[in-house]
Amino acid sequence: MAENKPRPPQQLNRKPEEDVGPPVVEIRNLWTKFGRTVVHQDLSLEIYSGEILSIVGGSGTGKTVLLRQMLGLERPSRGCVRVFGEDISEAGPEQLQRMRNHWGMLFQQGALYSALTVFDNIALPMRELRALPEDVIRDAVLLKMDMVGLGAEHANKMPADLSGGMTKRAALARALALEPRLLFLDEPTAGLDPDASDAFVTLILALHRELKLTVVMVTHDLDTLFALSSRIAVLADKHVLAVGPSCDVVRVDHPFIKHFFLGGRGRRALEVLDERNEAAQEGPKE
Ligand SMILES: Nc1ncnc2c1ncn2[C@@H]1O[C@H](COP(=O)(O)OP(=O)(O)OP(=O)(O)O)[C@@H](O)[C@H]1O
């Protein structure tokens, strides 16, 4: 059977360089099967506090399924997923709900409730806690809107009246509503024009720094990937083929990595990354 075939050794496994303590997310020897189809085979990955870890891989390699397993929305066939040290695959509904209050999720389409105003969308996770008075919720919602660059004048708008960039900002404000330590981003810049995409990347970077967030992101967009990632994990051949800083990952000799990073788009994004690294090494201009 396919499961017993030897697989190539992991080619790159670099942890963050600084001492970052125990992993925030720890995936150990995970298998995912749908019927006879094996999606993940003995996959392991650790995500550390304060980093932005991006997951890339070809279509159908199981990035979304892996994200859903970290969120406790799906259980792996075998292996374990620990988030903040707790085994999420074994968690009951109450434990899962408590754990969910410590992370935020930004879905690909923004996923705002179309029948609720921007204000009510952002307030929803706070109201679900049933512990906060309305005046506290009001101040908190306006604060979150300010954090993501949405003026208070947008509070009563319906999602249908927002631009793509504003929808993403409102969804991000909702993901940050309960002050999570961990933020999941699924294709955060999908559907945005280049200017809105750059502005959203800048916002995520600023919030990541200010709020000391750990971020797990899935993206196909190379500009977003290089601009945000502390490390990149490449899913290929049913497991994490390589994980490390982008400058190391792009040099791994594997057909997917060559195709993904060193095709025309990838080369351009790498040039921008190199220019930025050089500028950073030269230090601030007088
Ligand atoms: N509930 C399910 N039942 C059966 N097969 C599933 C189920 N969920 C996912 N799959 C299959 O698992 C594989 C991985 O799916 P997944 O959506 O995680 O891929 P992906 O890497 O996110 O792909 P893409 O980049 O195209 O979004 C696919 O072949 C998909 O058809």
The ligand as a Tripos MOL2 file, in Angstrom:
@<TRIPOS>MOLECULE
LIG
   31    33     1     0     0
SMALL
NO_CHARGES

@<TRIPOS>ATOM
      1 N1        -14.2910   16.0860    3.9700 N.pl3     1 LIG1
      2 C1        -13.5610   15.5790    2.9820 C.ar      1 LIG1
      3 N2        -13.8880   14.3920    2.4330 N.ar      1 LIG1
      4 C2        -13.1390   13.8580    1.4470 C.ar      1 LIG1
      5 N3        -12.0360   14.4350    0.9410 N.ar      1 LIG1
      6 C3        -11.6660   15.6190    1.4500 C.ar      1 LIG1
      7 C4        -12.4060   16.2530    2.4930 C.ar      1 LIG1
      8 N4        -11.7900   17.4330    2.8080 N.ar      1 LIG1
      9 C5        -10.7240   17.5160    1.9910 C.ar      1 LIG1
     10 N5        -10.6430   16.4400    1.1850 N.ar      1 LIG1
     11 C6         -9.5940   16.1920    0.1880 C.3       1 LIG1
     12 O1         -8.3330   16.3530    0.8360 O.3       1 LIG1
     13 C7         -7.3840   16.9210   -0.0410 C.3       1 LIG1
     14 C8         -6.7790   18.1450    0.5890 C.3       1 LIG1
     15 O2         -7.7360   19.1850    0.6090 O.3       1 LIG1
     16 P1         -7.3940   20.6690    1.0590 P.3       1 LIG1
     17 O3         -8.6250   21.4730    0.8140 O.co2     1 LIG1
     18 O4         -6.8510   20.6710    2.4310 O.co2     1 LIG1
     19 O5         -6.2450   21.0630    0.0390 O.3       1 LIG1
     20 P2         -5.4800   22.4550   -0.1030 P.3       1 LIG1
     21 O6         -4.0230   22.1710    0.0160 O.co2     1 LIG1
     22 O7         -6.0340   23.4420    0.8720 O.co2     1 LIG1
     23 O8         -5.8330   22.8270   -1.6040 O.3       1 LIG1
     24 P3         -6.0240   24.2600   -2.3180 P.3       1 LIG1
     25 O9         -4.6670   24.9230   -2.3430 O.co2     1 LIG1
     26 O10        -6.4790   23.9050   -3.6820 O.co2     1 LIG1
     27 O11        -7.0350   25.0520   -1.5280 O.co2     1 LIG1
     28 C9         -8.1250   17.2090   -1.3440 C.3       1 LIG1
     29 O12        -7.8580   16.1560   -2.2300 O.3       1 LIG1
     30 C10        -9.5790   17.2070   -0.9440 C.3       1 LIG1
     31 O13       -10.4010   16.7970   -2.0110 O.3       1 LIG1
@<TRIPOS>BOND
     1     1     2 1
     2     2     3 ar
     3     2     7 ar
     4     3     4 ar
     5     4     5 ar
     6     5     6 ar
     7     6     7 ar
     8     6    10 ar
     9     7     8 ar
    10     8     9 ar
    11     9    10 ar
    12    10    11 1
    13    11    12 1
    14    11    30 1
    15    12    13 1
    16    13    14 1
    17    13    28 1
    18    14    15 1
    19    15    16 1
    20    16    17 2
    21    16    18 1
    22    16    19 1
    23    19    20 1
    24    20    21 2
    25    20    22 1
    26    20    23 1
    27    23    24 1
    28    24    25 2
    29    24    26 1
    30    24    27 1
    31    28    29 1
    32    28    30 1
    33    30    31 1
@<TRIPOS>SUBSTRUCTURE
     1 LIG1         1 GROUP 0 **** ****
